[in-house]
Amino acid sequence: MHNNENLIKMANDISAFFASDPDHASAVSGMVDHLSKFWEPRMRKAIIAHLNEGGEGLSDLAKDAVNQLSAV
């Protein structure tokens, strides 16, 4: 099981990649798609729980993406 620190780092690394998209909504959508395809359910559940506890350490883009991910 991944710990939150590792998940936060991974989410922020992914958000740094998608942050180059000038369209924020498109960047969020791309990140949600990536998390849905490549993160196992336990990882997604853990990062959503972390966001629900305040999301400390997550970039703004990562927070937006995880928030949207939790709605799917």
N, C-alpha and C positions, 0 to 999 in steps of 0.2 A: 504494500500500500504506500502510495506517495504521501509525503507529509506536505502540509500547506506551504511551507517555505519553497519547496521545489515546484509545486504547482503555480505559485505566484510568479516565480522566476520564468517558468515556461510560458505562462499566459502573457507576461510582460514582453518576453522575447517575440512572441507571435504578434502582439499588438504593435511592437516597433516595426515589424515588417509591413503590416497593413496600414500603419500611420502615414506611409508615403502616398497613400491615396488621398487626393485633395477633397474628395467627397466623403464626409464623416459617415454618412449612412451606408455608403458602399463599403467602407473600411469595416464597420461593425458587422455588416452582412457577411463579408469575406471571412472575418474572424469566427463568427458563429458557425459558418459552414465548415471551417477547418476544425474547430473543436468538436463538432458533431461527427465528422468523418474519422478523425484520428485519435480522439481521446476516448478511452473506455468509459463506460457508464459510471464506474466508481470515481474516476477522476473528475468527471463533469459534476457529479453529485457533491463531491468535496469542495470544488471551487465555487459552486452555487451556495453551499452552506457558508463558506468563508465570506462571500459577498453579503449574505444575509446577516452576518455578524459584524458588518461594517466595511469589509473589503480592504482592510489595512494593507498597504503595500502595492495594491493593484493600480495600474495606470488608469486614467479616465477612460481611454478606449477599451481597455480590458474590462472595466466595470460595466460599461455600456453593453459590451458583447455578452458578458456573463449574465447580465440582467435579461437581455433578450433571449439568451439560451434557456434561462429558467422558465420562460413563457412558452417554450415549445414542448 
